[in-house]
Amino acid sequence: MSEFTNKIDFAVLVTVRNANPNGDPLNGNRPREDYDGFGEISDVCVKRKIRNRLQDMGEEIFVQSNDRIQDGYKSLSERAKNCEELAAALKEKNSESYAKAACEKWIDVRSFGQVFAFKDNNVSIGVRGPVSVHPGISVSPVDIVDLQITKSTNSEPSAEGKKSSDTMGMKHRVEFGLYVIKGSINHQLAEKTGFTDEDAEKIKDALKTLFENDCSAARPDGSMEVYRVYWWKHNCPAGQYSSAKVHRALQIRQRNPESSPRGIEDYEIMLNPLQDLEPEVYEGL
């Protein structure tokens, strides 16, 4: 397996049409938005989707969602406890060997990092991963539509001829939004976790197909789309420019700020050139 050579920065443009990209459980599962009305997709949500795509590609994942468990273990502590490599390192009480074994086995650990601190372990280990992901933020404030819905049957018995209160509910959707997800891959941390250039290619493939096998009632197939991926690979381990400067090179503005955007054509997307750093650009599949 090769090493990770040079720093990488990336940006993903995501369009949302009549869908809930990331519901807020503290706000009735309405689409997340900040105080100025800009839509948000949490970094945790984005990493969950990356993990799911990597799992679809056949990679071993430590943090598996409950509806995608492949090894029968219902918790992270069970998964760690039943890993032979981790058990051997645990007997030795060797934190470095434990972290190394976890990184070698699970791609999400060597990518995003992980905290291993369980009740029956004698060690508490934190792994810092090289792949950092920003929350997705919409370019313009989003219009959120709230719909009252009813079920055709009661979930629980009720008085004859009456509907119970749980037949009523709400659904929420963003009419249209263009979200930008930014991130980077750090060379120094990649060396520590064993993250490789091959792993970076897998992360890139996951970003390009982020919403495959992700449909639901809140996100029907085709309602969320990866419109474009920008992938900057620097020519040195530390990078020619800071991640902030690279991400600023991508400029997006609404053509008519006075009206609500209804499609990608309502935006002007500009990429300012950086000397000796030309990104790979991937259009939506």
MISE-144688 format. One line per field, with one value per residue: residue number from 1; residue in one letter; x, y, z of N, C-alpha, C in turn. Coordinates in steps of 0.001 Angstrom, whole numbers, plus 500000, padded with zeros to 6 digits. Atoms other than C-alpha are relative to their C-alpha. Layout:
num	[NUM ...];
residuo	[A ...];
nu	[X ...];
nv	[Y ...];
nw	[Z ...];
cau	[X ...];
cav	[Y ...];
caw	[Z ...];
cu	[X ...];
cv	[Y ...];
cw	[Z ...];
//
This chain:
num	[1 2 3 4 5 6 7 8 9 10 11 12 13 14 15 16 17 18 19 20 21 22 23 24 25 26 27 28 29 30 31 32 33 34 35 36 37 38 39 40 41 42 43 44 45 46 47 48 49 50 51 52 53 54 55 56 57 58 59 60 61 62 63 64 65 66 67 68 69 70 71 72 73 74 75 76 77 78 79 80 81 82 83 84 85 86 87 88 89 90 91 92 93 94 95 96 97 98 99 100 101 102 103 104 105 106 107 108 109 110 111 112 113 114 115 116 117 118 119 120 121 122 123 124 125 126 127 128 129 130 131 132 133 134 135 136 137 138 139 140 141 142 143 144 145 146 147 148 149 150 151 152 153 154 155 156 157 158 159 160 161 162 163 164 165 166 167 168 169 170 171 172 173 174 175 176 177 178 179 180 181 182 183 184 185 186 187 188 189 190 191 192 193 194 195 196 197 198 199 200 201 202 203 204 205 206 207 208 209 210 211 212 213 214 215 216 217 218 219 220 221 222 223 224 225 226 227 228 229 230 231 232 233 234 235 236 237 238 239 240 241 242 243 244 245 246 247 248 249 250 251 252 253 254 255 256 257 258 259 260 261 262 263 264 265 266 267 268 269 270 271 272 273 274 275 276 277 278 279 280 281 282 283 284 285];
residuo	[M S E F T N K I D F A V L V T V R N A N P N G D P L N G N R P R E D Y D G F G E I S D V C V K R K I R N R L Q D M G E E I F V Q S N D R I Q D G Y K S L S E R A K N C E E L A A A L K E K N S E S Y A K A A C E K W I D V R S F G Q V F A F K D N N V S I G V R G P V S V H P G I S V S P V D I V D L Q I T K S T N S E P S A E G K K S S D T M G M K H R V E F G L Y V I K G S I N H Q L A E K T G F T D E D A E K I K D A L K T L F E N D C S A A R P D G S M E V Y R V Y W W K H N C P A G Q Y S S A K V H R A L Q I R Q R N P E S S P R G I E D Y E I M L N P L Q D L E P E V Y E G L];
nu	[500849 499173 500202 500698 498906 500143 501245 501143 501187 501115 501286 501088 501226 501154 501301 501130 501270 501162 499514 499455 498628 499500 500962 499528 500906 500388 500923 501058 499400 499957 498648 499141 499675 499440 500888 500198 500804 499200 500134 498810 499903 498927 498853 500293 500877 499194 499113 500833 500243 498732 499834 500936 499525 498828 500515 500531 498856 499369 499029 500401 500348 500167 501236 501082 501322 500773 500667 498995 499068 499638 499293 500844 499720 500964 499372 498583 499187 500031 499193 498597 499667 499931 498947 498841 498821 500141 499934 498581 499358 500569 499330 498671 500215 499176 500923 499586 500357 501466 500406 499518 500841 501312 499860 499779 501206 501191 499633 500537 499149 498779 500389 500619 499615 500988 499657 500253 500062 501131 500006 499206 498627 499060 499354 500845 499153 500574 499307 500327 499985 499525 501073 500902 501145 500759 501445 500474 500742 500614 499477 501048 501007 500886 501431 500440 501447 500518 501228 500756 500358 500788 499932 501328 500415 499433 498910 500474 501469 500623 501456 500582 500388 499188 498587 499122 499211 498777 500229 499604 498566 499451 498827 499320 499108 499377 500467 498762 498812 498671 499160 498576 499305 498557 499215 498575 499324 498748 498917 499379 500886 500088 498841 500223 501065 499790 500873 499196 500553 501131 501119 500471 500807 501282 500752 500456 501094 501156 500551 500633 501244 500355 501408 500441 500546 500285 501339 500964 501181 499569 499051 500287 498926 499855 500256 498701 499064 498650 499915 498599 498962 498688 499013 498683 498886 498823 498781 499092 500760 500640 500899 499477 500839 500849 501318 500912 499776 500470 501464 500457 499851 501302 500929 501352 500917 501329 500089 500991 500217 501319 500982 499584 499485 500831 499194 498561 499767 500125 498729 498773 498935 498704 498838 498817 498810 498891 498812 499492 500954 501192 500791 500801 501406 500874 501400 500898 500183];
nv	[498801 498803 498955 498800 499144 498557 499471 499871 499243 500302 499316 500721 499228 500890 499358 500603 499553 500610 501056 499586 500511 500382 499510 499639 500639 499041 499034 500711 500588 499077 499861 499141 498677 499126 498893 499151 500720 500839 501409 500696 501454 500160 500810 501378 500542 500226 501139 501202 500373 500506 501358 500894 500252 500861 501323 500539 500369 501191 499673 500272 498760 500176 499344 500417 499607 501167 500671 500500 500861 501171 501013 500458 499308 498907 498828 499832 500753 501400 500142 499901 501119 501235 499898 500725 499138 499068 500778 500295 498758 499654 500831 499420 498631 499176 499074 499782 501197 500012 499005 500442 501115 499453 499261 500963 500799 499235 498823 498769 499627 499345 498787 498967 500129 500635 500115 501333 499896 500839 500350 501175 499860 499384 498884 498992 499628 499119 499979 498833 500366 498944 499461 499091 499610 498874 500081 499442 498751 499559 498736 499006 500471 501003 499948 501271 500201 500921 500644 500826 501280 500922 501416 500536 500922 499712 500862 500630 500003 498773 500099 500404 498928 498800 500101 499636 498794 500276 500053 498700 499783 498929 500240 498746 500140 498829 499948 500161 499457 500392 500119 500222 500769 499864 500893 500135 501205 499525 500978 500406 500944 501198 500827 500639 501008 500917 499616 500071 499400 500835 499618 498691 500237 500554 498865 499219 500732 499908 498652 499875 500788 499859 500271 501313 500854 499128 499415 500201 499162 498602 499734 500916 500164 498904 498688 499483 500348 499423 499279 499881 500215 499403 500813 499376 500759 499140 500639 500254 500543 498979 499193 498713 498942 500424 500488 498859 499294 500864 499998 498676 499894 500325 498904 500249 498903 500074 499020 498983 500122 499534 501079 501282 500891 501170 501000 499738 498941 498704 499694 499888 500713 499542 500604 499154 500854 499967 500386 501374 500868 500114 501103 500897 499619 501106 499656 500986 501220];
nw	[500000 500123 499003 500460 500447 499843 499445 500909 499609 500894 499810 500654 500176 499879 500193 499273 500566 499342 499113 498707 500074 498678 499025 498662 499034 498961 500596 500693 501195 501129 500549 499195 500522 498979 499635 501172 500976 500902 499691 499515 499912 499018 500409 499581 501043 501202 499758 499990 501400 500544 499455 500679 501357 499881 499664 501259 500839 499450 498962 498615 499304 498552 499560 500892 499531 499566 501112 500942 499277 500799 499218 498897 498750 499853 499387 500318 499042 500424 501218 499610 499118 500770 501007 499474 499985 498885 498755 499738 499544 498703 498998 499788 499523 500887 500663 501389 500764 500068 500992 501311 500440 500360 501255 501080 500255 500396 500784 499410 498867 500498 500721 499164 498606 499129 498582 499444 498538 499636 498569 499636 500482 499064 500678 500643 501127 501009 501286 500825 501404 500903 500846 499283 500830 499479 500246 501263 499797 501250 500522 499740 499038 500584 499711 499432 500086 498986 500462 499058 500604 499176 500337 500311 498942 498688 499554 498771 499907 499505 499903 501279 500920 499818 500314 498891 500278 500749 501446 500537 499950 500826 500830 500316 501140 500611 501386 500756 499346 500450 498813 500253 498970 500178 499156 500324 499521 499418 500208 498730 499318 500839 499662 498699 500055 501109 501113 501222 501218 500403 499145 500462 501197 499552 499449 501155 500641 499112 500132 501316 500003 498590 499684 500477 498936 498846 500133 498917 500198 499904 501080 501115 500975 500947 499390 499581 501065 500028 501270 500438 498985 500270 499275 500137 499439 499961 500505 498885 498866 499179 500824 500456 499441 498886 500419 500071 501271 501081 499999 500442 501453 500574 499733 500520 499666 500591 501094 499638 498556 499608 500129 499438 501050 500289 500687 500052 500993 499335 499350 500785 499301 500498 499355 500161 500161 499055 500753 499843 499314 500826 499455 500821 499852 500386 500117 499426 500770];
cau	[500000 501399 501741 499816 501963 500620 497961 494488 491686 488219 484833 481514 478520 475219 471779 468642 465189 462041 463898 465065 468862 469483 466700 467274 465838 465726 463482 460835 463188 462955 465894 468802 469351 471315 469896 470261 468260 471167 470723 473153 474154 476183 479651 478458 475736 478238 480669 477807 477047 480735 480918 477816 479279 482604 480665 478842 482271 483185 485300 485265 483614 483856 481003 478194 474665 472054 470312 473608 475214 477086 478905 476062 477556 475046 477542 481019 482326 481183 482830 486098 486008 485548 488392 491317 493960 492586 492220 495902 496995 494672 496314 499664 498172 499917 498011 500066 499541 495831 495457 497551 495462 492227 493506 494657 491308 488769 489024 486781 489090 492203 490228 488187 489739 487912 487825 488140 486997 484770 483803 485598 488807 491883 492890 491404 492686 491985 492903 493030 492122 493530 490204 488377 484936 483183 479415 477615 476295 473849 474984 471667 469053 466708 462915 461511 458002 456061 453335 450648 450161 447803 448034 445201 445119 445745 448986 447278 443675 441356 437721 435526 435196 437861 441365 444131 446418 449332 447615 448588 452135 454417 456872 459412 461369 463762 462291 465727 469195 472783 475037 478851 480746 484458 487201 490854 493220 496246 499565 500977 497926 497751 501248 500112 497002 498381 495970 497125 496664 494398 492232 492052 490755 488061 487040 486853 484680 482421 482000 481137 478355 477384 473621 473546 471478 470425 466817 464028 460630 462441 464970 463382 465728 467044 466077 469686 472497 476258 476510 480289 483408 486621 489724 492952 496043 499071 502611 504141 503175 502396 500589 501425 498570 496465 493147 491344 492945 492200 488557 488245 489318 485854 483448 479685 477170 473485 472774 469697 469842 466362 464618 464674 466848 464984 467839 471583 471253 470456 474084 477380 480229 483770 487115 489980 493298 496061 499577 500724 497566 494913 492013 490468 486817 484167 480691 477731 477221];
cav	[500000 503401 506445 509689 512093 515660 517718 517796 520349 519788 521431 519814 521672 520035 520995 520307 520442 519756 517717 517878 517643 517388 517650 519269 517012 519987 521899 519375 517879 521007 521520 523038 526768 529474 532699 534426 531757 530001 526247 523879 520238 519155 517718 514624 514117 514451 511977 509543 509601 509163 506155 504661 505065 503531 500640 500206 500008 497047 498881 497934 500635 500997 503482 501622 502998 500702 500012 499081 496755 493996 492163 491734 494019 496526 498914 500311 498675 495246 495798 496852 494074 491370 492566 490169 492761 495234 492522 491595 495219 495644 492756 494439 497755 499329 502405 502895 499297 499601 502772 501334 498152 500154 502377 499387 497614 500421 503082 505535 505419 506223 508876 510728 509494 507955 507963 504494 504777 501934 500694 497351 498674 499586 502229 505431 506235 509086 508904 512151 511610 513538 514089 517149 518112 521450 521739 522293 525867 527160 530009 531853 531768 528815 528797 526072 524764 523101 520605 519193 515485 512785 509011 506891 504700 504947 503641 502788 501862 504795 505476 504033 506289 508740 509399 509408 512400 510580 510501 514144 515140 517564 517319 519976 520603 523078 524261 524801 525280 525219 523999 524038 521391 522066 519875 518924 516006 516694 515016 514976 513231 510870 509645 508854 506877 505184 506983 506516 507992 505020 505971 509556 508263 506327 509451 511323 508603 508698 512476 512169 509671 511038 510464 507023 504584 507498 508070 508370 509997 513219 512883 511223 509869 512729 515481 515834 515891 516349 519034 519412 518341 520406 518438 520382 518201 520256 519580 519237 517546 520767 522381 525438 527457 527376 525553 528829 530467 527473 527380 531140 530590 529179 532119 531669 534478 534697 536411 538232 538753 540254 536963 533492 531072 528220 526379 526140 528502 531285 531217 532294 529968 531336 529718 532139 530658 529808 529599 525990 524581 523529 521465 518389 519201 516490 517178 515406 511807];
caw	[500000 499026 501233 501044 499047 498943 500655 499079 499325 497923 497476 496556 495115 496045 494757 496794 495245 497271 499888 503488 503250 507002 509568 512963 515728 518114 515704 514700 512061 509908 507532 509388 508927 510684 512129 508760 506939 505212 504999 506716 506346 509366 508915 510809 508199 505343 506931 507501 503772 502910 505237 503611 500135 501220 502722 499393 497747 499946 502524 506216 508323 512102 512635 510874 511060 512621 509321 507636 510187 508362 511159 513665 516314 517668 519267 518713 521892 520674 517298 518915 521524 518882 516679 517143 516278 518812 521467 521096 521467 524442 526285 525817 526977 523995 522865 519708 518560 519330 517259 514413 514277 514210 511396 509344 509676 509166 506474 508345 511380 509354 507449 510082 513311 516273 520058 521619 525229 526380 529845 529720 528133 530130 527627 526295 522837 520455 516784 514784 511159 508176 506394 507713 506412 506869 507282 503987 503790 501200 498974 499474 502243 501699 501489 503746 503090 505943 505028 507293 506611 507872 508009 506698 509810 513533 514962 518256 519143 519720 520418 517698 514693 515851 514633 517213 517518 515924 512539 512126 511303 509493 506608 505726 502570 500954 497660 496120 497527 496357 499164 499281 501266 501764 503151 503122 503651 505853 505048 508592 510059 507077 507943 511486 510513 507410 505085 501465 498013 497250 500233 498937 495590 497431 499342 496024 494487 497549 497206 493512 494316 497729 497434 495845 497939 500166 499149 501720 502096 503026 500177 497126 494486 492349 494794 495988 493458 493460 490803 490782 492714 492822 493836 494422 494836 495884 494640 498116 501412 503304 500369 498300 499813 502950 502742 503406 500353 498151 499210 498631 495040 494407 494140 493742 493519 492844 489532 490829 494613 494589 493724 495243 493244 491578 489871 489339 486378 488862 490055 488566 489520 489181 489929 490502 489299 491766 490376 489884 491468 488980 490373 488858 488212 488091 486827 488402 487317];
cu	[500881 499736 499154 501059 499786 498616 498919 498953 498884 498783 498955 498783 498827 498726 498929 498721 498856 500404 500463 501425 500546 499073 500633 499051 499543 499012 498955 500446 499887 501429 500823 500232 500581 499051 499751 499239 500788 499892 501319 499821 501179 501127 499798 499129 500808 500896 499217 499768 501274 500244 499088 500475 501236 499583 499418 501120 500737 501033 499454 499836 499813 498672 498915 498668 499167 499343 500976 501016 500241 500634 499210 500218 499157 500604 501472 500887 500028 500898 501492 500434 500211 500986 501267 501229 499948 500107 501448 500721 499506 500655 501374 499928 500877 499080 500347 499621 498481 499510 500407 499126 498625 500060 500180 498711 498872 500399 499452 500803 501256 499688 499562 500478 498893 500500 499606 500074 498738 500160 500955 501426 500872 500732 498945 500848 499240 500853 499531 500137 500405 498896 499077 498930 499269 498506 499668 499136 499418 500547 499028 499108 499010 498550 499557 498478 499608 498649 499368 499614 499160 500238 498584 499494 500661 501153 499600 498477 499479 498500 499412 499595 500827 501451 500830 500898 501214 499768 500390 501510 500429 501152 500570 500935 500591 499571 501174 501141 501258 500921 501451 500596 501492 500735 501437 500525 501416 501079 500571 499152 499833 501161 499757 498969 500209 499072 500844 499358 498809 498761 499412 499125 498632 499120 499445 498832 498728 499334 499252 498644 499328 498576 499462 499566 499669 498582 499137 498785 500363 500923 499724 501173 500009 499777 501274 501045 501355 500167 501435 500926 501290 501020 501381 501057 501265 501229 501048 499179 499241 499017 500611 499261 499236 498653 499010 500143 499505 498479 499431 500105 498689 498998 498650 499117 498686 499860 499029 499675 498599 498938 500539 500493 499122 500775 501448 500311 499857 501291 501120 501130 501336 501114 501213 501251 501006 501233 500467 499076 498672 499164 499473 498542 499148 498556 499146 499772 498541];
cv	[501244 500963 501115 501039 501469 500395 500133 500902 499651 500845 499257 500917 499036 500801 499190 500560 499208 498795 500607 499454 499513 500588 500262 499393 500923 501038 499282 499356 500899 500058 500994 501335 500836 501176 500961 499288 499165 498540 499377 498493 499722 499140 498529 499310 499669 498777 498696 499505 499474 498583 499005 499657 499095 498564 499325 499532 498770 500260 499650 501324 499707 500586 499698 500463 498748 499252 499457 499079 498722 498874 499518 500709 501266 501255 500048 499194 498516 499772 500040 498786 498708 500066 499372 500891 500979 499281 499697 501233 500394 499201 500556 501390 500990 500890 500197 498813 499918 500954 499567 498882 500498 500733 499049 499271 500826 501297 501279 500446 500705 501247 501113 499976 499363 500024 498598 500118 499275 499493 498875 500044 500656 501171 500968 500644 500897 500001 501228 499629 501160 500665 500857 500504 501143 499709 500563 501223 500438 501366 501138 499489 499062 500269 498623 499952 498954 499462 499210 498711 499182 498577 499467 499042 500394 499053 499198 500017 501316 499785 499757 501225 501259 499727 500411 501161 499711 499818 501314 500170 501135 499459 501346 499764 501355 500015 499886 500618 499481 500055 499744 499287 500082 499037 499945 498684 500389 498931 499488 498964 498720 499054 499229 498888 498977 500253 500145 500776 499196 500324 501338 499850 499444 501089 500848 499312 500059 501373 500164 499294 500066 499548 498718 499157 500801 500556 499642 500858 501482 500394 499017 499926 501159 501371 500648 499494 500651 500642 500046 499747 500649 499289 500587 499104 500841 499234 499776 499551 501048 500865 501327 501171 499445 499519 501149 500734 499172 500029 501343 500172 499675 501074 499699 501158 499800 501094 501127 499867 500387 498895 498719 499089 498768 498910 500420 501118 501395 500425 500125 499390 500366 499342 500865 499124 500209 499458 498601 499095 500007 498830 499067 500359 498866 500479 498887 498814 499830];
cw	[500000 501153 499406 499673 500359 500508 498928 500648 499025 500346 499170 499933 499947 499780 500725 499412 500644 500851 501313 500084 501325 501059 501360 501033 501115 499477 499145 498699 498767 499456 500823 499290 501124 500232 498836 498888 499002 500437 500417 499866 500920 499448 500376 498955 498745 500183 500074 498577 499339 500494 499277 498595 500016 500322 498758 499072 500519 501074 501388 500747 501484 500474 498970 500576 500267 498849 498964 500676 499200 500805 501208 501315 500087 500624 499605 500947 499650 498792 500336 500822 499223 498830 500577 500118 501163 501335 500371 500525 501385 501118 500337 500628 499227 499178 498532 499117 499815 498909 498592 499448 499557 498667 498814 499620 499397 499298 500618 501213 499501 499175 500939 501446 500816 501434 500459 501518 500447 501429 500352 499448 501064 499379 499479 498910 499044 498754 499232 498535 499106 499183 500860 499037 500683 499875 498613 500268 498656 499591 500289 501129 499318 500408 500466 499992 501038 499531 501132 499288 500975 499530 499800 501073 501307 500306 501228 500033 500557 500073 498613 499166 500123 499591 501215 499586 499139 498504 499327 500131 499087 499163 499589 498827 499616 498540 499027 500795 499350 501217 499580 501206 499705 500923 499558 500556 500363 499911 501316 500724 499186 500295 501284 499925 498891 498832 498736 498847 499494 500832 499554 498756 500369 500607 498855 499304 500847 499888 498682 499962 501371 500327 499361 501195 501256 499955 501212 499695 500037 498860 498862 499034 499005 500596 500531 499023 500243 498629 499490 501195 499523 500894 499729 500645 499874 499505 501090 501203 500805 499216 499611 500622 501198 499455 499857 498666 498824 499925 499551 498497 499283 500423 499343 500406 499279 498954 500338 501484 500454 499941 500607 498883 499848 499281 499950 499018 500601 500697 498968 500816 499362 500799 499715 499928 501126 499274 500374 500803 499235 500507 498912 500269 499447 499984 500606 499085 499601];
//
